Amino acid sequence: MMAVGALRVGIIGCGSAGPAAALLLATAGHAVELFERAPALLPVGTGFMLQPTGLQVLEVLGLRDAAAAHGAPLVGIDAATDRGRRLLDLRYDDWLPGARAYGMHRATLLEILAAALEAASVPLHTGSDVTGWEADGDARWLCVDGQRQGPFDLVIIAGGARSAARGWTGLPHRARPYPWGALWTIAPDPERVFTDTLQQVVRGTHTMVGFLPTGTRGDDSTATPLVSFFYSVRADAEAAVRAAGAEALHAQIVSLEPRAAPLLETVPIEAWSFAGYLDVVMPRWHGDGWVALGDAGHAMSPQLGQGVNLALWDAWVLAQCLAEHDALDTALSDYTARRRVHLAFYQRFTRWLTPFFQSSIPSAGFVRDLALPLALGIPPLRRQMIRTMAGVKRGFLRRSLRLSESSISERLRADA
């Protein structure tokens, strides 16, 4: 195999896929520049689950231990109805002994990636709004704040679900908003009320709360544990929830999980942010001199907690494709081919699953409350549910992704 020669790569967006791709490609000898519209990498964003797939990519980057040091180890997911009926009880151990995920603050992962970019001398241009591109033979120029930057042999679109760059590709695509989203906030949890698992409580399909241990902030010398709170709400009802105030919102949450009460006492309504979801579909994720990674190419509802992990995996697969082909167009075509099955499974399954947890369809909640406990009691179905949670599924009848033992197993890592 011959790798693509050294490329000039321009990356739009510094979220998860962008910096991961920058690090992987810079290590491979490509000249990389990263452009971020925000004036600074601010500590924004909620908690997320760093799954075994994402952990493997961070291990390749040499950043796994840094992430684990600030993440909250998670053994699985629990979900129940407001009447105490168990819906989910999934444990990574039942997939592979010692396997874990981590609850993390998005800002903490970004801090880790940004520090690695600086150490690798990868140029990061903050406050740089990319508003278009121009083709010049086999190269592209980016229009950044009214000036041309480049030329680049490859442009990576990694600007998130609402990336305008999808429109520059000329490909038909869909970016459809979900009617439901979530209010979220992050609060200190010094007494470690919430540990080890993502916990969810549902009331029908119209009310869902989630509690995710989120580890610690990298810049917090006290290492105070954090927890992320999620409260399901229709996008068109956000204003009404805010107008009702923090006391009413917190009363709803505490009615489903009383242990949340002391953690929410001092949280004002202004500390709650709204997260809306998009369902982004593209016929392919590459074209002449460009490729779309992460939510820019395949955003979905966060019901399965895969967004950051799929983005990191995208970056790794792209780096592999560029290393295994001697022509850029062949490498990019191979990228789309390799990602199609894995991404299609999670896009379709998430699209199918979401109405059973966030919708105005009472019958969907009735079906969910009957079906999920039954599925948990059937070992083959339970194993498939755990693999789906871990991020390794590639379809119902296809072999799962294979991960290195060291990246998934704390126990094996400790014994090595």
C-alpha positions as CSV (number, residue, x, y, z in Angstrom):
1,M,0.0,0.0,0.0
2,M,1.1,3.5,-0.7
3,A,-0.2,6.4,1.3
4,V,-1.5,9.7,-0.2
5,G,1.4,12.1,-0.3
6,A,1.7,15.0,2.1
7,L,-1.5,17.0,1.8
8,R,-2.4,20.6,2.7
9,V,-5.5,20.2,4.9
10,G,-7.9,22.9,6.0
11,I,-10.3,21.9,8.7
12,I,-13.5,23.8,9.5
13,G,-14.6,23.5,13.1
14,C,-12.9,22.6,16.4
15,G,-15.3,20.4,18.2
16,S,-14.5,16.7,18.4
17,A,-13.9,15.4,14.8
18,G,-11.9,18.5,13.8
19,P,-9.2,18.4,16.3
20,A,-9.0,14.6,16.3
21,A,-8.5,14.6,12.5
22,A,-6.0,17.4,12.8
23,L,-3.9,15.5,15.3
24,L,-4.1,12.2,13.4
25,L,-3.2,13.8,10.0
26,A,-0.5,16.0,11.4
27,T,1.1,12.9,12.9
28,A,1.0,11.3,9.5
29,G,3.0,14.2,8.0
30,H,0.2,16.3,6.5
31,A,0.2,20.1,6.8
32,V,-2.9,20.9,8.8
33,E,-4.7,24.2,9.7
34,L,-7.8,24.4,11.8
35,F,-10.3,27.2,11.6
36,E,-12.8,27.8,14.4
37,R,-15.5,30.5,14.3
38,A,-15.7,31.1,18.0
39,P,-13.2,33.7,19.3
40,A,-12.0,31.3,22.0
41,L,-12.4,27.7,23.0
42,L,-14.8,28.5,25.8
43,P,-16.0,25.9,28.4
44,V,-19.4,25.4,26.8
45,G,-21.5,22.2,26.2
46,T,-23.0,19.6,28.4
47,G,-21.9,16.2,29.5
48,F,-21.6,13.3,27.2
49,M,-20.7,9.6,27.3
50,L,-17.2,8.7,26.0
51,Q,-17.9,5.2,24.8
52,P,-15.3,2.4,24.2
53,T,-15.1,3.4,20.5
54,G,-14.2,7.0,21.4
55,L,-11.8,5.7,24.0
56,Q,-9.9,3.7,21.4
57,V,-9.4,6.7,19.2
58,L,-8.1,8.7,22.2
59,E,-5.7,5.8,22.9
60,V,-4.4,6.0,19.4
61,L,-3.8,9.8,20.0
62,G,-2.1,9.1,23.3
63,L,-4.9,11.0,25.2
64,R,-6.8,8.2,26.8
65,D,-5.3,8.5,30.2
66,A,-5.9,12.3,30.2
67,A,-9.5,11.7,29.4
68,A,-9.9,9.0,32.0
69,A,-8.3,11.2,34.7
70,H,-11.1,13.7,34.4
71,G,-14.0,11.5,33.4
72,A,-16.4,9.6,35.6
73,P,-16.2,5.9,35.1
74,L,-19.5,4.5,34.0
75,V,-20.5,0.8,34.3
76,G,-23.7,1.2,32.3
77,I,-27.2,2.7,31.9
78,D,-30.3,2.5,34.0
79,A,-33.7,3.6,33.0
80,A,-37.1,3.3,34.8
81,T,-40.6,4.7,34.6
82,D,-41.9,7.1,37.2
83,R,-43.7,4.1,38.8
84,G,-40.4,2.2,39.3
85,R,-40.7,-0.2,36.4
86,R,-37.2,-1.1,35.2
87,L,-36.8,-0.4,31.4
88,L,-33.0,-0.6,31.0
89,D,-30.3,-2.2,33.1
90,L,-27.3,-2.5,30.7
91,R,-23.7,-3.2,31.9
92,Y,-20.6,-3.0,29.8
93,D,-19.2,-5.9,31.9
94,D,-21.8,-8.1,30.3
95,W,-20.2,-7.3,26.9
96,L,-16.5,-7.6,27.9
97,P,-15.2,-7.9,31.5
98,G,-13.8,-4.7,32.8
99,A,-15.2,-2.5,29.9
100,R,-16.2,1.0,30.9
101,A,-17.4,4.3,29.4
102,Y,-16.8,7.7,30.9
103,G,-19.1,10.6,31.6
104,M,-17.3,13.8,30.6
105,H,-17.8,17.5,30.2
106,R,-17.5,18.5,26.5
107,A,-15.3,21.4,27.5
108,T,-12.9,19.0,29.3
109,L,-12.4,16.9,26.2
110,L,-11.9,20.0,24.1
111,E,-9.3,21.2,26.6
112,I,-7.4,17.9,26.2
113,L,-7.6,18.0,22.4
114,A,-6.6,21.7,22.3
115,A,-3.5,21.1,24.5
116,A,-2.5,18.2,22.2
117,L,-2.9,20.5,19.1
118,E,-0.6,23.1,20.7
119,A,2.0,20.4,21.6
120,A,1.9,19.1,18.0
121,S,2.3,22.7,16.7
122,V,-1.0,22.4,14.7
123,P,-2.2,26.0,13.8
124,L,-5.5,26.7,15.3
125,H,-7.2,29.9,14.1
126,T,-10.0,31.0,16.5
127,G,-12.3,33.8,15.6
128,S,-12.1,32.7,12.0
129,D,-15.4,32.5,10.2
130,V,-15.2,30.4,7.1
131,T,-18.0,31.7,4.7
132,G,-17.2,29.8,1.6
133,W,-14.6,28.1,-0.7
134,E,-13.3,28.4,-4.2
135,A,-11.9,25.6,-6.4
136,D,-8.7,26.3,-8.2
137,G,-7.7,23.2,-10.2
138,D,-7.2,20.4,-7.7
139,A,-7.0,22.8,-4.7
140,R,-9.5,24.8,-2.7
141,W,-9.2,28.2,-1.1
142,L,-11.2,29.0,2.0
143,C,-12.9,32.4,2.4
144,V,-12.1,33.3,6.0
145,D,-13.3,36.7,7.3
146,G,-13.3,38.0,3.7
147,Q,-9.8,36.8,2.9
148,R,-8.6,33.7,1.0
149,Q,-6.7,31.1,3.0
150,G,-4.9,28.2,1.4
151,P,-4.6,26.6,-1.0
152,F,-5.7,23.2,0.4
153,D,-5.7,19.8,-1.2
154,L,-8.4,18.6,1.2
155,V,-11.0,20.5,3.2
156,I,-12.6,18.7,6.2
157,I,-16.0,19.9,7.1
158,A,-16.4,19.4,10.9
159,G,-18.4,22.4,12.0
160,G,-21.2,20.5,13.7
161,A,-24.9,19.8,12.9
162,R,-25.7,23.3,11.7
163,S,-22.6,23.6,9.5
164,A,-23.2,25.9,6.5
165,A,-20.5,24.2,4.6
166,R,-22.8,21.3,3.7
167,G,-24.5,23.7,1.3
168,W,-21.2,24.5,-0.5
169,T,-20.7,20.8,-1.5
170,G,-23.5,20.9,-4.1
171,L,-24.9,17.6,-2.8
172,P,-28.5,17.3,-1.8
173,H,-28.9,16.8,1.9
174,R,-31.4,17.0,4.7
175,A,-31.1,18.7,8.1
176,R,-34.5,18.2,9.7
177,P,-35.0,19.4,13.3
178,Y,-36.5,17.1,15.8
179,P,-39.6,18.6,17.5
180,W,-38.2,17.6,20.9
181,G,-35.0,18.7,22.6
182,A,-33.7,19.0,26.2
183,L,-32.9,21.6,28.8
184,W,-29.6,20.8,30.4
185,T,-27.3,22.2,33.1
186,I,-24.3,21.0,35.0
187,A,-24.0,21.2,38.7
188,P,-21.4,20.2,41.4
189,D,-22.1,16.9,43.1
190,P,-19.5,16.9,46.0
191,E,-21.4,14.2,47.9
192,R,-21.4,12.0,44.7
193,V,-25.1,11.5,44.7
194,F,-24.9,10.2,41.2
195,T,-22.2,7.8,40.3
196,D,-21.3,4.9,38.0
197,T,-24.3,5.0,35.6
198,L,-26.3,7.2,33.4
199,Q,-29.7,7.2,35.1
200,Q,-33.0,8.1,33.3
201,V,-36.6,8.3,34.6
202,V,-39.5,8.6,32.2
203,R,-43.2,9.5,32.5
204,G,-44.9,8.5,29.4
205,T,-43.1,9.8,26.3
206,H,-43.6,13.5,27.2
207,T,-41.3,13.7,30.3
208,M,-37.8,12.3,30.7
209,V,-35.0,13.3,33.0
210,G,-31.4,12.2,32.9
211,F,-28.5,12.3,35.4
212,L,-25.0,11.8,34.0
213,P,-21.9,11.8,36.2
214,T,-19.6,14.1,34.3
215,G,-16.3,13.8,36.0
216,T,-14.3,16.9,36.8
217,R,-13.2,20.1,35.0
218,G,-9.6,20.1,33.9
219,D,-9.1,23.6,35.3
220,D,-10.8,22.8,38.7
221,S,-8.1,22.4,41.4
222,T,-10.6,21.1,43.8
223,A,-11.6,18.2,41.5
224,T,-15.3,18.6,42.5
225,P,-17.4,15.9,40.7
226,L,-20.0,17.2,38.3
227,V,-23.3,15.9,37.2
228,S,-25.2,16.8,34.0
229,F,-29.0,17.1,34.3
230,F,-31.3,16.7,31.2
231,Y,-35.0,17.5,31.1
232,S,-36.9,16.6,27.9
233,V,-39.0,19.4,26.4
234,R,-40.6,20.2,23.1
235,A,-38.7,22.9,21.3
236,D,-41.9,25.1,21.0
237,A,-42.4,24.8,24.8
238,E,-39.0,26.0,25.9
239,A,-40.1,29.6,26.4
240,A,-43.1,28.5,28.6
241,V,-40.8,26.3,30.8
242,R,-38.4,29.2,31.3
243,A,-41.3,31.6,32.1
244,A,-42.5,29.2,34.8
245,G,-39.1,29.5,36.5
246,A,-36.6,27.3,38.1
247,E,-38.8,26.3,41.0
248,A,-41.4,24.7,38.8
249,L,-38.8,23.0,36.6
250,H,-36.9,21.6,39.6
251,A,-40.2,20.4,41.1
252,Q,-40.8,18.3,38.0
253,I,-37.3,16.8,38.2
254,V,-37.4,16.1,41.9
255,S,-40.8,14.4,41.5
256,L,-39.1,11.9,39.4
257,E,-35.8,11.7,41.3
258,P,-35.9,13.2,44.8
259,R,-32.1,12.8,45.2
260,A,-31.7,15.7,42.8
261,A,-33.2,18.2,45.1
262,P,-30.1,19.5,47.0
263,L,-28.1,19.7,43.8
264,L,-30.6,22.0,42.1
265,E,-31.4,24.3,45.0
266,T,-29.1,27.1,43.8
267,V,-29.4,26.6,40.1
268,P,-31.2,29.5,38.4
269,I,-33.3,29.1,35.3
270,E,-30.6,31.1,33.4
271,A,-28.2,28.2,34.0
272,W,-30.3,25.9,31.9
273,S,-29.5,25.8,28.2
274,F,-31.6,24.3,25.5
275,A,-30.2,21.6,23.1
276,G,-32.1,21.1,19.9
277,Y,-31.4,18.0,17.7
278,L,-31.1,17.7,14.0
279,D,-31.4,14.7,11.8
280,V,-28.7,15.2,9.1
281,V,-28.6,12.9,6.1
282,M,-26.2,13.1,3.2
283,P,-25.9,10.7,0.2
284,R,-22.2,10.5,0.8
285,W,-19.7,12.2,3.0
286,H,-17.0,13.1,0.4
287,G,-16.6,14.9,-2.8
288,D,-13.9,16.6,-4.9
289,G,-11.3,17.6,-2.3
290,W,-13.7,17.6,0.7
291,V,-15.0,15.3,3.3
292,A,-17.6,15.8,6.1
293,L,-17.0,14.4,9.6
294,G,-19.1,14.1,12.7
295,D,-22.4,15.9,13.1
296,A,-21.7,18.0,10.0
297,G,-22.3,14.8,8.0
298,H,-24.6,12.7,10.1
299,A,-26.1,14.5,13.2
300,M,-28.8,12.5,15.0
301,S,-30.8,12.5,18.3
302,P,-28.5,11.8,21.3
303,Q,-30.7,9.0,22.5
304,L,-27.9,6.4,22.1
305,G,-25.1,8.8,23.3
306,Q,-23.0,8.3,20.2
307,G,-22.4,11.7,18.7
308,V,-18.8,12.5,20.0
309,N,-17.8,8.8,19.6
310,L,-18.9,8.6,16.0
311,A,-17.1,11.8,15.3
312,L,-13.9,10.5,16.8
313,W,-14.2,7.3,14.9
314,D,-14.8,9.2,11.6
315,A,-11.5,11.0,12.1
316,W,-9.6,7.7,12.7
317,V,-11.1,6.0,9.7
318,L,-10.3,9.0,7.5
319,A,-6.7,8.9,8.7
320,Q,-6.5,5.1,7.9
321,C,-8.0,5.7,4.4
322,L,-5.4,8.4,3.6
323,A,-2.6,6.1,4.8
324,E,-3.8,3.1,2.7
325,H,-4.4,4.7,-0.7
326,D,-2.1,6.7,-3.1
327,A,-4.8,8.8,-4.6
328,L,-6.9,11.3,-2.6
329,D,-10.2,10.6,-4.5
330,T,-9.8,6.9,-3.9
331,A,-9.1,7.4,-0.2
332,L,-12.2,9.6,0.2
333,S,-14.4,7.2,-1.6
334,D,-13.1,4.4,0.6
335,Y,-13.9,6.6,3.7
336,T,-17.6,6.9,2.7
337,A,-17.7,3.1,1.9
338,R,-16.2,2.2,5.3
339,R,-18.4,4.5,7.3
340,R,-21.7,3.8,5.5
341,V,-22.8,0.6,7.4
342,H,-21.8,1.7,10.9
343,L,-23.4,5.2,10.6
344,A,-26.5,3.9,8.8
345,F,-27.2,1.6,11.8
346,Y,-27.0,4.3,14.4
347,Q,-28.8,6.9,12.3
348,R,-31.7,4.6,11.6
349,F,-31.9,3.0,15.0
350,T,-31.8,6.4,16.7
351,R,-34.5,7.8,14.4
352,W,-36.6,4.7,15.2
353,L,-36.0,4.8,19.0
354,T,-36.5,8.5,19.7
355,P,-40.3,8.6,19.5
356,F,-40.5,6.0,22.3
357,F,-38.7,8.4,24.7
358,Q,-39.5,11.9,23.3
359,S,-42.9,12.3,21.6
360,S,-46.5,13.1,22.0
361,I,-47.6,9.5,21.3
362,P,-48.9,7.8,24.4
363,S,-49.1,4.4,22.7
364,A,-45.3,4.6,22.1
365,G,-44.7,4.8,25.8
366,F,-47.0,1.8,26.4
367,V,-45.2,-0.3,23.9
368,R,-41.8,0.8,25.3
369,D,-42.8,-0.1,28.8
370,L,-43.8,-3.6,27.7
371,A,-41.1,-4.4,25.2
372,L,-37.9,-3.2,26.9
373,P,-38.2,-5.3,30.1
374,L,-39.0,-8.3,27.9
375,A,-36.0,-7.7,25.8
376,L,-33.7,-7.4,28.8
377,G,-34.8,-10.9,29.8
378,I,-33.7,-12.5,26.5
379,P,-29.9,-12.9,26.6
380,P,-29.2,-12.5,22.9
381,L,-31.3,-9.3,22.7
382,R,-29.7,-8.0,25.8
383,R,-26.2,-8.6,24.4
384,Q,-27.2,-6.7,21.2
385,M,-28.5,-3.8,23.3
386,I,-25.2,-3.6,25.2
387,R,-23.2,-3.6,22.0
388,T,-25.4,-0.9,20.6
389,M,-24.7,1.1,23.8
390,A,-21.0,0.6,23.4
391,G,-21.0,2.0,19.9
392,V,-19.7,-1.1,18.1
393,K,-22.8,-2.3,16.2
394,R,-22.7,-2.3,12.4
395,G,-26.1,-3.7,11.8
396,F,-28.3,-6.5,13.1
397,L,-26.7,-9.3,11.2
398,R,-23.2,-7.9,10.7
399,R,-20.1,-8.4,12.8
400,S,-19.4,-5.7,15.4
401,L,-16.4,-3.4,15.3
402,R,-13.4,-4.9,16.9
403,L,-11.6,-2.9,19.5
404,S,-8.2,-3.3,21.1
405,E,-8.4,-4.9,24.6
406,S,-6.4,-2.1,26.2
407,S,-8.8,0.6,25.0
408,I,-11.9,-1.0,26.4
409,S,-10.9,-2.9,29.5
410,E,-9.7,-1.2,32.7
411,R,-9.1,-4.6,34.3
412,L,-7.0,-5.9,31.4
413,R,-5.1,-2.5,31.3
414,A,-4.4,-2.7,35.0
415,D,-3.1,-6.3,34.7
416,A,-0.9,-5.6,31.8
